[in-house]
Amino acid sequence: MIPFSPPRIDDKIIDEVVDTLRTGWISTGPKTKRFEKELSAYYGAPATLCLNSATAGLEIMLRWFGVTEGDEVILPAYTYSSTANVVIHCGATPVFVDVADNFNIVVANIEKAITARTKVIMPVDFAGYPCDYDEINELVNRDEIKAHFNATTTEQQLLGRIMVLVDAAHSIGATYKGKRTGVLADASVFSFHAVKNLTTAEGGAVAFNLPQPFDNEQIYRDLCIRTLHGQTKDALAKMQPGNWKYDIVEAGYKYNMTDIAASIGLVELGRYEEDMLPKRRLIFDYYTERFSSCEWAQLPLVKEADRETSYHLYTLRIKGINEEQRDAIMQQIFAKGVSVNVHFIPVPGLSYYKKLGYNVHDYPKAYDNYSREISLPVFYNLTAEQMKTVADVVIEVVENYLQQV
Ligand SMILES: Cc1ncc(COP(=O)(O)O)c(C=O)c1O
């Protein structure tokens, strides 16, 4: 069976993890701090906070901004559930909007959804493709939009407008107008989950990029405390001889990254630009070359003049089919030894959100994208032979299926 997206666990990773184990310092410590600095340098942000997931990062930023009951957060219907779940955790209301043919949020739809209750917009760089950053930033800075912003916390007063918090779970290394994701909005949250381009097994990071008068490094320091119980000293500082005494200044969370996880991240980041991204690009190019002659295939958008994807998901769509037909095609692909996937079931179509009253058919483009989409295997160790098998199997299955309907 060709797997979908196994991580690369080679000697370099194992040696770095073993090195961490041998130091005896396995929780948050020097390697996490180094990983944060190297991430900030990679995309050029003033500060980065590493956590145990992207979900934790999204939630801590909503809470930092004071998002609470009665507030609204605008997000695309086409995303993973965690983008919406964190809004629910804060007691606020997720306001879903429909997406474009390229899977990303449509700015005109955001504009229509803004009310006096809107506190945050959470665009998603779906599959690694950067969203319309300039248009979103321009929208939240427009005088008439700012005039309706109802600031209820110090942070909201200081920003004076809707915050743009990017779910960049897929898009580390993607570029937009010459900049990398991480510095394109107020804050951006990456995921280092096992299937992501850059993994730490489980993990995530918040890249801070708030405008003046915010001090991003101070926010980083405050959130280090908030994501570790509200404790004034981290475990490493407490371990210094005689330095055991600590205080709890707020009822904080337990979201910190471990040095074991950071060890994996350091190795992966060190070879990300020169090794991982080119390999993923090569796989995308191969699939695109194979499918471009198939008139039933709709290929993913990977590059335009002003932006380039991080090559996270190869989202093949099949023209003219419905959800059941897609599911049947996938079963046949699996039966021939190739693991495929679907990204994503639109959040309004999931049971919990349906019970809240959302209806996936209110987001026709999200539903259309979902019902025709199949994500193909993309991972570092995918061999040329495996790539060929994937393309051969997909073409054979789809063409046989379409002949029969
Ligand atoms: C778009 C999107 N947002 C958020 C997340 C959550 O990431 P994590 O598992 O690191 O919390 C994921 C994970 O798959 C995702 O795909």
PDBQT file of the ligand as one rigid body, heavy atoms in Angstrom, charges set to zero:
ROOT
HETATM    1  C1  LIG A 501      -6.499  23.961   8.322  1.00  0.00    +0.000 C 
HETATM    2  C2  LIG A 501      -6.086  23.400   9.643  1.00  0.00    +0.000 A 
HETATM    3  N1  LIG A 501      -6.170  24.177  10.737  1.00  0.00    +0.000 NA
HETATM    4  C3  LIG A 501      -5.797  23.736  11.949  1.00  0.00    +0.000 A 
HETATM    5  C4  LIG A 501      -5.338  22.456  12.128  1.00  0.00    +0.000 A 
HETATM    6  C5  LIG A 501      -5.002  21.999  13.508  1.00  0.00    +0.000 C 
HETATM    7  O1  LIG A 501      -3.643  21.682  13.643  1.00  0.00    +0.000 OA
HETATM    8  P1  LIG A 501      -3.140  20.925  14.953  1.00  0.00    +0.000 P 
HETATM    9  O2  LIG A 501      -3.454  19.480  14.755  1.00  0.00    +0.000 OA
HETATM   10  O3  LIG A 501      -1.662  21.193  14.984  1.00  0.00    +0.000 OA
HETATM   11  O4  LIG A 501      -3.849  21.508  16.116  1.00  0.00    +0.000 OA
HETATM   12  C6  LIG A 501      -5.226  21.599  11.043  1.00  0.00    +0.000 A 
HETATM   13  C7  LIG A 501      -4.747  20.227  11.230  1.00  0.00    +0.000 C 
HETATM   14  O5  LIG A 501      -4.918  19.343  10.447  1.00  0.00    +0.000 OA
HETATM   15  C8  LIG A 501      -5.622  22.080   9.764  1.00  0.00    +0.000 A 
HETATM   16  O6  LIG A 501      -5.554  21.289   8.687  1.00  0.00    +0.000 OA
ENDROOT
TORSDOF 0
